[in-house]
Amino acid sequence: MVKHIVAFKLSGTQQERRAVAESFRDALMELPLHISVLRSMEVGINENPAEQWDVVLTAVVDTMADVAVYADHPAHVAAAAILAGHKEARACVDYEF
């Protein structure tokens, strides 16, 4: 199994960042219904105003090859497009467990 963990720092006002994060979260949470290799999806929106990162996702798939299947799937591409114009930074870690 592979965990795919991604954190995003968004640009804009706090209210803008929150609205984008919520839309992104809602789209990501639908992905297990559309992407067969996706075993689970968890999305968290930062509640700590002292921190700089806005949203984090944890996706679980069976293999590293499945990470690419997930990333290239049209439903994932559409969800990622929600961040267009708002993504300031992205950090990712993929590991087997």
N, C-alpha and C positions, 0 to 999 in steps of 0.2 A: 504494500500500500504506500501511497505517496501523499504527503500533505503539501499543498500549494498555498502559501501564506503571502498575502500582498497587502501592503499598507499604502494609503494615499494621503497626500497633503493637498488640499484644495485651495484655490484662490477665491477672493471675494470677501464680502462681509460675512460675519458669523451667521446671519440669517440665510444668505445665499449659499454658503457652504453646507449648512444643515439641510436646506431644501434639496440640493444636488445629492448629498449623501443619502437622504431618504429615498429619493427616486432610484438611485443606483442600487441601494439595498433591496428595494422592492423588486427590481428587475432581476438581480442576482438570485434572490430566493425562489424565483420561478424556474431557474435553469435546470434543477434536477428533473423536472417534468419533461424537458426537451432534449437533454443531453444524456444519452444512455451510459456513458463511461463515468459520469459524475455520481459518486456514491453519497456525498453529502455536501452541504454548503452552509456555512455559518458566516454571518456578517454582523459586525459591531460598529456602532457610531460612537466616537469618543464623547464622553460626558465630562471630561476633565478640562476646564478652560485653561489650565496651566500648561497643557501639552499642545504640541504643534501639529500632530497628525490627526486627520479627521475620520477616516474610516479604514477598517481592516476586514479582510475576508480570509476564510480558511475553507478550501475545497479539498475533498478527498477523492482520489482516483486510485485505480489498481496499479498502474505502471507510469513510468516517466513518459512513455509514448502517449499515454492517455492525457497527459498535461497538454500536449500539442493538439490532440483531437479536441479537447475542451476549448483551448484558446482560439482555434480556427473555426469553431462552430458558429454559424450565423446568429444564433440566439445570444451567444456570448459577445460576439462582435457588436451586436445591437445594444447590449447592456453597457459595454465599455464606451460606446459612443455618447452615452449620457454625460460622461466626464469631459467631453470635448470642450475646450475653452476654459475649463475649470481646474485641470490637473496641473498642480505646481511641481509635485514630486511623486515618485513611485519607488517602493522598495519591495523586493520579492525574495522569498526563500522557498525552495522545493527540497523536501527530504523524504527518504524512505523510512518507514517505521514498521 
